[in-house]
Amino acid sequence: MKKYRCVICGYIYDDAVEKVKFEDLPDDWTCPLCGSPKSAFEEVKEEQTNEKEEVVEDDEDLRTLTNEELTYICSNLAKACEKEYKEEEQNLFLELSKHFEEKMKIVEGTLENIKELNEQENKEIKDAFSTATKLEDRGAKRVLTWAEKTSNMTKLILDNYKEKGLDYIKNTKIWVCDICGFIYIGDTPPKVCPVCKVPSLKILEVK
């Protein structure tokens, strides 16, 4: 018997518990927690514990962050401060985010261009998470985990939109968590965000 994990919200589907093998579920089956499609699940494999990696300082690997990256980082830090009820820090990060956003060049393009940007974002998130793990920065790892899950959700939405076109979002609503950016497509949002666990009042409808 195998187990499968939703890459968006972390829900575990256990063949032994459900009495139905995951591979035998219909193609239109969705995650009971966040509504993600079957394709969003990956098999859970046992990982061996590796020894702690030594942090190597290498100035040659350092680079200047882009305005887009700085906008993204400050925006997420502001959301994290909001969750911790740190209003002053939240407002400061929002000001920084707006500053870098104004300097950022707006990227326009086709669906393929957007998907390419999404893939690049995923790679950068993984690189940043690796660094945060080495530095044992739990706060950064939490924010990056949110970012990875919402980025994965964006990829799934883009794939579904490419396949189904406007029918994918026709006669339904689109919701976005104001804290972590989780996207949900459906008439009613989850009672709790499956990514950052804030209540539904923070999951806002996109008008």
ROTORTOR-718540 format. One record per residue (C-alpha): residue in three letters; x, y, z. Coordinates in steps of 0.2 Angstrom, whole numbers, padded with zeros to 4 digits, always signed. Layout:
<sites>
ALAXYZ;...
</sites>
This chain:
<sites>
MET+0000+0000+0000;LYS+0006+0017-0004;LYS+0003+0035+0002;TYR+0002+0051-0009;ARG+0004+0069-0003;CYS-0005+0084-0011;VAL+0009+0096-0016;ILE-0003+0111-0012;CYS-0010+0108+0005;GLY+0000+0093+0011;TYR-0016+0081+0012;ILE-0011+0063+0013;TYR-0021+0050+0004;ASP-0017+0033+0011;ASP-0022+0018+0001;ALA-0023+0007+0016;VAL-0035+0019+0025;GLU-0046+0024+0010;LYS-0047+0005+0005;VAL-0046+0011-0013;LYS-0029+0013-0022;PHE-0025+0030-0028;GLU-0021+0025-0045;ASP-0039+0018-0046;LEU-0047+0034-0042;PRO-0056+0043-0057;ASP-0046+0056-0066;ASP-0058+0070-0061;TRP-0055+0066-0042;THR-0050+0081-0032;CYS-0041+0084-0015;PRO-0055+0084-0002;LEU-0045+0098+0007;CYS-0040+0111-0006;GLY-0049+0105-0022;SER-0033+0102-0032;PRO-0033+0089-0046;LYS-0027+0071-0045;SER-0011+0077-0054;ALA-0006+0088-0039;PHE-0002+0072-0029;GLU+0015+0064-0027;GLU+0020+0047-0020;VAL+0027+0049-0002;LYS+0043+0040-0001;GLU+0054+0037+0014;GLU+0069+0048+0015;GLN+0085+0044+0024;THR+0091+0056+0036;ASN+0108+0064+0030;GLU+0121+0072+0041;LYS+0120+0091+0043;GLU+0128+0099+0028;GLU+0142+0111+0031;VAL+0138+0129+0027;VAL+0151+0135+0014;GLU+0153+0154+0012;ASP+0156+0158-0006;ASP+0155+0177-0011;GLU+0155+0172-0030;ASP+0138+0165-0028;LEU+0131+0181-0022;ARG+0121+0192-0033;THR+0109+0207-0033;LEU+0091+0203-0031;THR+0080+0210-0045;ASN+0066+0222-0042;GLU+0053+0209-0045;GLU+0061+0197-0032;LEU+0062+0211-0019;THR+0044+0215-0022;TYR+0039+0197-0020;ILE+0050+0195-0004;CYS+0043+0211+0004;SER+0025+0207+0000;ASN+0027+0190+0008;LEU+0035+0197+0024;ALA+0021+0210+0025;LYS+0009+0196+0025;ALA+0019+0186+0038;CYS+0019+0201+0049;GLU+0000+0203+0047;LYS-0002+0185+0053;GLU+0008+0189+0068;TYR-0002+0206+0072;LYS+0014+0216+0069;GLU+0005+0231+0061;GLU+0020+0243+0060;GLU+0032+0231+0053;GLN+0018+0226+0040;ASN+0016+0243+0034;LEU+0035+0246+0032;PHE+0036+0230+0021;LEU+0021+0236+0011;GLU+0030+0252+0008;LEU+0046+0243+0002;SER+0035+0231-0009;LYS+0027+0246-0017;HIS+0043+0255-0020;PHE+0051+0240-0029;GLU+0035+0237-0038;GLU+0036+0254-0046;LYS+0053+0251-0052;MET+0049+0234-0059;LYS+0046+0232-0077;ILE+0029+0225-0080;VAL+0030+0209-0090;GLU+0017+0205-0103;GLY+0016+0190-0114;THR+0007+0174-0119;LEU+0002+0159-0108;GLU+0018+0151-0112;ASN+0028+0166-0106;ILE+0019+0166-0090;LYS+0022+0147-0088;GLU+0040+0150-0091;LEU+0041+0163-0077;ASN+0032+0151-0066;GLU+0045+0138-0069;GLN+0059+0150-0065;GLU+0050+0155-0049;ASN+0049+0137-0043;LYS+0068+0135-0047;GLU+0072+0151-0037;ILE+0061+0145-0022;LYS+0070+0128-0021;ASP+0087+0137-0021;ALA+0081+0149-0008;PHE+0074+0135+0003;SER+0091+0125+0002;THR+0100+0141+0008;ALA+0087+0143+0022;THR+0089+0125+0027;LYS+0108+0127+0028;LEU+0106+0143+0039;GLU+0093+0135+0049;ASP+0081+0150+0046;ARG+0064+0143+0051;GLY+0055+0159+0047;ALA+0062+0160+0029;LYS+0058+0141+0027;ARG+0040+0144+0032;VAL+0037+0159+0020;LEU+0046+0149+0006;THR+0035+0134+0009;TRP+0020+0145+0007;ALA+0027+0152-0009;GLU+0031+0134-0016;LYS+0014+0128-0013;THR+0005+0143-0021;SER+0017+0143-0036;ASN+0013+0124-0038;MET-0006+0129-0038;THR-0003+0142-0051;LYS+0005+0130-0062;LEU-0010+0118-0060;ILE-0022+0132-0064;LEU-0012+0137-0080;ASP-0012+0119-0086;ASN-0030+0117-0083;TYR-0034+0134-0092;LYS-0023+0129-0107;GLU-0033+0113-0108;LYS-0050+0119-0105;GLY-0050+0137-0110;LEU-0063+0149-0103;ASP-0074+0135-0098;TYR-0062+0131-0084;ILE-0067+0147-0075;LYS-0084+0150-0082;ASN-0099+0151-0070;THR-0088+0150-0055;LYS-0078+0161-0044;ILE-0059+0164-0041;TRP-0053+0166-0023;VAL-0035+0171-0017;CYS-0028+0170+0001;ASP-0023+0188+0006;ILE-0009+0180+0017;CYS+0000+0167+0007;GLY-0007+0169-0011;PHE-0016+0152-0012;ILE-0028+0152-0027;TYR-0045+0143-0026;ILE-0057+0141-0040;GLY-0075+0137-0034;ASP-0091+0144-0028;THR-0086+0144-0009;PRO-0068+0145-0002;PRO-0062+0133+0011;LYS-0066+0137+0029;VAL-0047+0138+0032;CYS-0033+0141+0020;PRO-0025+0124+0017;VAL-0008+0132+0015;CYS-0006+0145+0029;LYS-0021+0140+0040;VAL-0029+0157+0041;PRO-0048+0158+0042;SER-0059+0160+0026;LEU-0061+0179+0030;LYS-0044+0181+0023;ILE-0048+0172+0007;LEU-0054+0185-0004;GLU-0064+0184-0020;VAL-0056+0191-0036;LYS-0068+0203-0044;
</sites>
